[in-house]
Structure formats: C-alpha cells, structure tokens
Amino acid sequence: MQIPEVDAWLTIDEVAQQLGVSASKVRRLIEEHALFAIRVEKEPKVPAHLIQNGEPLSSIRGTMFLLLDNGLSEQEAIEWIYAENENLGNRPIDSLLQGHKAPVRRAAQTLG
C-alpha cells in the first residue's frame, strides 16, 4: 500500500528514538493500534506526522479501534484515514492532526 500524501516516513528505530523507547515498544504500540506502520520499500515505516510532540498522535488508537470494530481491515482503516471524506470536508487524518477527533469518529460510525 502506498500513501502518496505522506511526505515523511520514519523507521521503527527512528520512531523509538523520537519517543525515547525501545524498538520492541514501538512494535507493541503498532500492535495496540496507537501507531500504524506500512511497508515502504519492504521495510515497515510509520508516517512521521503520527508523532506529535514526542508522543504518538493520541487520537489514532481510538479511531483505529472504531474502524476495526466496524469491520474494516487494518489496511482499509488506514486507507479510510487518508481518503477525502465528504462529511468532514477533508481527510480524517487532517482533522485528527488539527485535534478534531469527535467529527472523525462520528464519520467513522457511519461505516457500520
């Protein structure tokens, strides 16, 4: 899967360094949906904008769980987060980065 809108990617080790944790902790954060990784050139990488002020973007985890609970696969959930959404007037990731998680979650609930 490619996401052309992502202009900067971080390796697992780079994320670990930014968060001040081990690479295994980063993998656990990915498993727990606090972050997500996509294979870029055969290596799992995290979109750089998912790290905000030295922490994982807090609204990703709940949003991912809501999408997964509504029957989307992890890949479909990630694609939904980056796709234009007419209910929001932009991409869900843009709203999440602006701190507007409630409208994103309302839009996600319409999927179920």
C-alpha positions, 0 to 999 in steps of 0.5 A: 500500500502506498500513501502518496500524501505522506511526505515523511516516513520514519523507521521503527528505530527512528520512531523509538528514538523520537519517543525515547523507547525501545524498538520492541515498544514501538512494535507493541504500540503498532500492535495496540493500534496507537501507531500504524506502520506500512511497508515502504520499500519492504521495510515497515515505516510509520508516517512521521506526522503520527508523532506529535510532540514526542508522543504518538498522535493520541487520537489514532488508537481510538479511531483505529479501534472504531474502524476495526470494530466496524469491520474494516481491515487494518489496511482499509482503516488506514486507507479510510484515514487518508481518503477525502471524506465528504462529511468532514470536508477533508481527510480524517487524518487532517482533522485528527492532526488539527485535534478534531477527533469527535467529527472523525469518529462520528464519520467513522460510525457511519461505516457500520 
